[in-house]
C-alpha cells in the first residue's frame, strides 16, 4: 500500500497561500478601514464566497481525487531552519475535504448572522470570522508539526474575542474557560513538539511530516509520553470525556455562528490531529493506547447522550450531542479498521454540516423567543412551521436517519468496529438509540402541542430559508452521494488503519516500527 504522505505533488500555483492571504487581508481591511465597516456584512460575504470559488477552482484544476492518498497543492518555504521549521502547506484527501468544509461553512455563517450583531460592532465580528477562516485553512493544510502547533495556539485568539466580545451575558466566564482549557491543551502538546525536535531526524526540515513519517519510530516510554502529549491536547479540542466541560459553557454563551464554526469545524482539529499526527508519528504507542481510548470514546458516546437528554438549554444540548458524536469518530479512528476509519473521516464532514444546521436553527429560534430554554417553548410548530421542520431535519441528520448526512458515516464506523471490537460496537449501538431520545424529546417539548398564547413570532425569512436550504441540501448530498468524499479519504483511512493493525500484530517484535515500514508491511500481506 502506498502511504498517504509518500507522494508529494508540488503546486504549480500557490493556491493555499493565496486563500490564506486573501482571508487575512480581508480581515485586516474590514477591521481597520472605517468606511468599510459599514459594509462589513456584504464585504465578508463576498470575500468568503470568493475564497470558496477559488478553492473549488484549485481542486478542479490542480487536485487529483483519484490519488487522494498523496499530498497535493504542496508548497514548502524556509521559515526557521535552525529549528527545523518550514512554512509548508499541502492537502491529501482528508485535508482537502476538511478545508472544503471550512470554506463552505464560513459564508453560510456570515449570511446566518446578518443581523446578530449591532451595526457599529459588525466590523470587528466579521473581521474575526475572516481571520478565523484563514487560520482554519492553514491548520488543515499545514505539513509542518511546529507550524501546526503555532497555528493551533493562534486559533485561540479569534475564538476568544468572538466569544468574549459578542456572546451572551455569561460570555466573560465562557471565554475564559475556553481560553484556559485551550492553553492547557497547548502546553501539554508542547512537550511532544519539543520532543520531536530533540529526538527527530534533525536538519532544516526536521518538523516536516514527510520527513518525520520516514524516520524510525521511538518506541518505549518516550514514544508513549510524546503520543500522550499530542493526544491529550487533541482530546481537549475534540472534545472527549472527561476534558469536554468547556464546550457546553462556550456554546451556551457564544453567538450561534461562532458555535457553528467552533464545533462544526475547529473541534475537528482534535480528530484530524489524531489521524494526521498521533497515529503515524507514534504508531506503537497508538496501538498500545487504543483499547483505553476506545473505552473513553464509548463513555463519551453515553455521557454526551445522557447529558443532552437532561439539558433544558438547546445550545448546551447540541454541544453535548457533539461530545457523543466525537465518541463515535474517535472509536472509528482507533479501532484499527479501515472501514471504520473511512467512516470516522466522513463523520467529521457530516457532523460539521448537521451540527451547523442545529446551531443556526436554534439561534433563529432564540431570536424569536428570546431564550434557548426548551421549557420556555411549546407548540411552536403552529407558530413557525418551517423553523420547526428545519430543526427536525437537522436533528434527524445528526441521529443518522437514512438518506441524510449522518447515516453512512455512523454505519461505517459501527460496522468497521463490530468486526474488530464487538463489545465497543454493541455499546455504541445503544448510544444510537439514546440519540433518538435527545432529538425527538426536545422537538416534542418545544414544537408540538397547542398554539401558545400571546406569541406572534414570524417564521423563517428568505435569508434564513436560504441558509437552512443550503445546509439541508448538503445533508441530502452527503446522505445519498457520499462516494466522492469517501473516494478522496479512503486512501488516507487505509494507510492509517494499517499502522494500528500491523503494529498491534507485531507488538511482540523487537524495535519500534516506523510509519512507512508498517505501511509497506501492510501492503505485502
N, C-alpha and C positions, 0 to 999 in steps of 0.2 A: 504494500500500500504506500502510495506517495504521500508524504506528510504535508499538511496544510502550509507549513512555513518553509518547506524546502525550495519552493519555486517563487522567486521574486520577480515581478514584472514591473520594470520602471515605467513611470508615466511619461508619455510623450509631451503632455501638457500638465502643469501643476494644478490639477483640478481641486484637490483637497486644500492646498494652501489658499487658493482663490476663494473657496467657500468660507474658510475661517476668516480671512482678511475682510471680505465683504461684510460679514456679520459684525466683526469688531469695529470696522469703520462706521457702519450704520449706527451701532450702539453709541459710539462717541459723538456722532453728529446729532442724534436726537437728544442727547443729554446736554450738549454744550451749546449748540446753535439755538438761541432763544426763539427766533421766528419759526423754527421747525417744530418746536414743542407744541404749538397749536395744532399741528397736523401729525402728532406722534402716532396716532392710531393708523391713519392712512399710510404714512411712511413705513411704519413697521410691518404692516400687512403686505405692502408692495415689496419690501426687501425680503421678507420671509418667503413670499411666493417666488421671487427671483432666485433665491437660493434653492428652492425646491426644483425649479425648472433647470437650473444649472446642474444640479445633481443628477436629474434624470438624463440630461444630455451627456454628462460624464459617464454614467453607466451604459447608456446606449451606444456610445462611440468608443469607449475605452475599457469596458469590463466584460470579460468572457464568463458568463454564468455557467457554462459547461465545465469550467475549470475553477469552481468555487473554492477548492482547497488551496489554491495558490494565492499569494498576496499580490494584489494588483493596485494600480494607481499609486505605485510606490514612489516616494520621494525621500531622499536622505541628504541632510545638510550637517556639516560640523557645528557643534554647539559648545561643549566643554570637553575638549579632547583629553585634558589631563585627568578628568573624572571618568572618561569613557562614555559620556552622554552625547546623544545626537538628536537633532530635530528630524525625526523620521516618521513619515506618515505612510499609510497603506492599509488596505482592507481586503480580507478574504470574504467568503460568502457570508459568514456570520457578521463581520464588521459592516459589510455593505448593507445588510437588511437593518441593522441597528442604527446606522447613520440615516437610512431611509425613514425609519420610524421617527427619529428626532426631527428631521426637516419636514416631515408630513404633519406632525402634531403642532409645531410652533405656529404656523398660520391659522390653524383651527383654534388654538388657544387665544391668539390675538383677536380673531373675529368673535369668539365667545365672550371675551372680556371687554368688548367695545365700550360699554357704559359702566363697568365695575368701579372705575377709579375716577375721582374728581378731575375735571379738565386741567386744573393747574398742576396736578401731580402725574399726569399721564406720561410726560416726557421721561421721567425717571423710571416709572414702572415698565414701559415698553422698551426703554433702553437696557434695563437689566435683563429683560427676556431675550433681547438680541445678543447680549453678551453671553448669556447662558447657552444660547444656541451655538455660538462659536465654541464654547467650552465643551459642549456635548459632542459636536462633530470631531473636535480634536481628540477627545478621550477615546472614542470608539475607533479612531484611526491611528492612534499612537502605536508605534512599533518599538519604542524605547521605554524600558521599565522606569528609568528615572524621570523621563518626560511624562509618562503616565502618572507617576506619583505627584509631580508638581501640579499637573492639571487636576488630579483628584483632590488635592488640597485647595486649589484655586476655585474649584466649583463651590466651595463653602461660601464665598463672598457674595455672588449674586443671589444665592438662595437665602442667605441670612437677611439681606435687605428686602427681598421680595416678601419674606415672612414678617420681618420685624417692622417694616415701614408701612406695609399695605394690608396687613392682616386684621383680625378681629380684636376684640377688647383684651384678650389674653395673649396678644402677639409677642410681647416682650419676653414673657416666660417661654413660649413655644420656640421663639427664635434662639434663645439662649440654650435651651435643651438640645435643639438641633445642632447648635454650634459645639457644645461640649461633647456630645456623642461623636460628631464628625471629627473633631480634633483628636479625641481619644483613639478612634479607629485609625487615623492617620499616623499618630505617634507609634502605635503598635506596629503598623505596616512599615514604618521607618526602620525597624530592626531588620526586617528582611531586605529592604533596599540597601542598607549598609552592608549586610551580609553578602549580597550579590557582588558588591564592589570588592570586598575583601577576598571572597572565595571564587569569584568569577574568573574567566579566562584572561582578563586584562586587555590592554590596548585601547585605542581611541574610540572603539565602538563596543566597549565592554557590556553596555546595558542593552544593546540591540537584541530583541527577542530572537532574531535569526541566528545570532552568534551564541546566545545562551542555550537555545534548543539543541545545537550541535555539540555542546560541551558535555563532558561526563557528569552524571548526577552526583550529588554529595554523599547521600546515604547517611545512615546513623542518626545520632541525636541532633546534629546541626541541621540536616535537611528537615527534620520534623519541626525544629524551632523556627526555621525560616518559613516553612509551609504554614505553620500556625499563625505567624505574624501577618502574613497576607490574608489567610483565611478569616481570621477574626475581623480584620478591617473590612473585608468584603461582606462578612456576615452581618456586621452592623449596618452597612449600606443596603443590604438586600431587601428588607431586614428579616433576620431569623430570630425565633425564640432562643434565648431569653434576652437578646440585645435589641429588641424591637420597640421598646416602650416610648421612644422619642416620636415614632411615626404617628400614632393617633392624636397626640397633643398638637403636632405640627399641622396635620391636615384639618383638624378642627378649627384652627385659627387662620390658616393661610387662605388667600383667595382661591377660588375653585380652579382657575387656570394654573396657578402656582402648584397646587396639589397634583394637577394632571401631569405637569412636566416632571415633578419630583417622583411620583410613584410610577407614572406611565413610562418614563424614560430613564431618569437618573438612577433610580434604585436598581435598574437592570445592570448598572455598572458592577454591582456586587456579584451577580451570577455570571456576567460577562468576564469579570476578572478571574473567577474560579476556573472557567474554561480556558481562557487565554494565558493565564499566568500560573495559577496554583497547580493544576494537573500536569501541564507539560514541563514546568521547571522543577517540580518536586514530585516525580511520579511515585517513588516508593513510599514517601510519607502520605501522599494522597490515597494510595491503595490501603495502607495500614489504618488510616483515619476514617475510611469510607463507612464502615459499619456504624461508628459513633455518629458520624454526620447524618447518615440516613435516619438514625433514631431521632436525632434532633429535628430533622425535616418532618418526620411523622408527627412529632409533638407540635411543631409549627402549624401543620395542617389542622390538627384538632384544636389547639389553643386559639388560633385565629378564627376558626369557625364558631367556637363556643362564645368567644368574646363578641363577635359580630352579632350573634343571636341575642346576647344580653344588652347590646348597645341601644340607647334611645336616640343618640345623635347620628344622623345619617352620614356625616363626614367621617366620624370615627368608625362607623360600621364599614364603610368602603375601605378604610385603612386596614381594619382587621381582616377583611376578606383578602386583602393583598398579602398579609402575613401568611394566610393559609395557602394562597396560590404560589407564593415563593417556596413554600414547603414542597409542593409538587415539583417545581423547577429544580431545586437542589437535590431532591431524591432522584430525579432523572439524570442529573449530571454525574452523581457519584455511584449510580447503580452498576456501572460498567457495561451497560447495554447500549449499543449504537442506536437502536430503535428509540430507547428512552432518551438518549442524548439529543437526537434529532427533535423529538417531541419537546424537550426542555427548551431548545433554542426557538422553535416555533412558538412555544408557550410565551416566551418573553415578548414576542411581537403581538400575539393575540391578546395577552393581558394588557399590554400598553393601549391597544385600541379599545377594548371593552371597559377598562377602568377609566379611560378618558371619558367615555360616554357616561358612566355613572357619576363621576365627579362633576362634570359640567351640567348634567341634568339636575343633580341635587343643588348645584349653585343656582340654576334658573328657578327651582322651587323655593329656595331660601330667599331670593329677591322678591318673590310674590307673597310669601307667608312670613317674612321677617324672622325666620327661625329654621334651624336644621333638626329640631327635635321631632321625632316621629309622633310623640304624644300630643303635639300641637296641631296635628292634622287629622284627617278622617273624611272620607267622601270626596276627595279632591278629583277623582276621576270624572265626577259630574261637573266640575268647575273647569278643569284643564285636561280634557281627554287626550290631547296629543302629547302633552308633557307626561301624563301617566303611561301612555303607550310606549314612549321612547325609554322611560325608566325601565319598564318591563323588558323591552328588547335588550337593552344594555345589560340588565341583570341576568337574563337568560343566556346571553353570550358568556358571561363570567362563570356561570354554573354549567357550561358545556352542553347546551342544547344542540342536538344535531342540526347542521345547516348554518350554525353561527361559529364565530371565530374560536371559541374555547374548546369545541368538541374534539377536533382532530388532535391537537397537541396533548390534551389530557388523556385521550385514548392511547396515544403512542407511549406516553410516559407510563401509564398503568400496564399496558401490555408488555412493554420492554422490561419493566421492573418485575412483573409477575414471573418472567422466565428465569430471573436470577435471584429474586428475593420475594418469595411468595407471602411471607408474613407482613413485610412492609407494604406490599401491594394491597393486601387484604385490608389493613387499617386505612390505607389511603382511599379505598373504595367507600368505607364508612364515612370518611371526610366528604366525599362527593354527595352523599345523602344529606349531611348536615348543611352543605352549600345550598341545597334547595330550600331549606328552612330559613336561612339568613337572608334570602332574597324574597321569597314568596310571603313570608310573615310580615316584613315591613311594608310590602306592597299592599297587603290586605289591610293593615292598620292605617296606612296613610291615605290610600286612594279609594278603597271600597267603602260602602255604607251609604247612608242618606246624605244628601247635599248639605254641607254646613251652612248655618245661618250667618248672615252679615258678611259673606265673603264674595267680593266682586272682582276677583283676580282675573286677568286675561290669560289666554293660552299662549303658547309659544308664538313669537312674531316671526317674520320672514327670515331675519338674520339667524335667530335661534334654530328655526327649522332647517336652515341650510347647514348649520354646524352639526346638528344631530343627523341630518340626512347623509352628510359626508361620512360620519363615523359609522352609521348603520350600514352604508354601502361597503365600507372597509370590513366590517364584521361579516357580512354576507360573502364578500370576495374570499376572505380567509377561510370561511366555512365551506364553501363549495369548490374553491380553486386554490388549495394550499400548495399545490405542486411546485409553482415557481419558487416559492420561498424554501420549500423542502429540498428541491434540487440544488439550490445555492448553498444550503447549510449542511447537507448530508456528508460531503467530504470532510468537513471540519468535525462533525459529530463522530464519523467513523474513526478518524485518526486519534481523536481524544479518548474515545472509549477503548481503543486498542491499548493505549497506555495503561489504563487501570487494569484491564483484563490480563495483559501479558505480564505486567509486574506482579500482580496478585498470584498468577500461576507459577511464577519463578521466584516467589518470595523467599524460598529456601536457598537460592543460589548465592554464591559469594559475590561481593561487589555491588555497586549501585548501577542500575540501568539508566542509560540516557534516553532522552525522548526519542531521538532518531533510531537508536538501537531497538527500542521497544516497538516502534512502528515498523521497522524493517523485519523484525521477527514476526510481527503480526501478519505481514504481507506474505510470509513464506509458509504460513500454516494452511 
